Amino acid sequence: MGKKILLIVNPMAGKNQARTALYDIVSTLCDDCNHVTVMMTTKHGDATDYAMKYCGDYDIVSCVGGDGTLSEVVCGLMQVKNPPPIG
């Protein structure tokens, strides 16, 4: 059985490259029978909120975006006890 992965995506990062590569990213993550949930950010702070609120339901939290997206996800995970690994 695969892992449950929360994938937090900033679709505006990298001149919209995150959006165009999303299918390939999810497809690759699903190759090992992983269950992937994608959450798209729409504004500053969304990645922090998503990571903090939903990380307990997942084995891994991963993000697609830039330094700011990663920083927000890490901030969200730092606010919970025993957060899952981040990718």
Number of C-alpha atoms within 10 A of each C-alpha: 7 13 15 17 24 24 25 24 24 26 19 16 16 12 9 12 14 18 18 11 12 15 11 10 14 17 12 12 17 16 10 11 12 16 17 20 13 14 16 17 19 12 9 12 15 20 28 22 17 21 30 21 14 13 23 16 12 19 16 18 26 18 22 22 19 14 10 14 22 21 13 21 25 19 17 22 25 14 13 14 9 10 19 18 12 18 12
